[in-house]
Amino acid sequence: MPVTDLPNAALVEGFLASCTNSEDASLVKLLTIAEQNSESAAKILRRCLTSGRSLVAYYPGLGGAAPAKATLVGSIPDGALYLV
């Protein structure tokens, strides 16, 4: 069963259990920190999986600017998580 067929209640956990890309898994773990409401986090993850959106972690201490035309998801340790 594709992970996108899972209901929102199981989507994040199902994605993390089946994910083979460590960077993607790390970003989804950060998603659960930035958006502590599990239903909202699942909706954001579903958008990433079905609509080509991406999660981007931004750490201001490393320099650079926050992603342009991005939506702030929430705070993460030492930075912020955006949906682009």
Helices and strands as residue ranges (DSSP letters): G 3-5, H 8-18, H 22-34, H 38-51, E 55-58, G 60-62, E 71-76, E 79-83
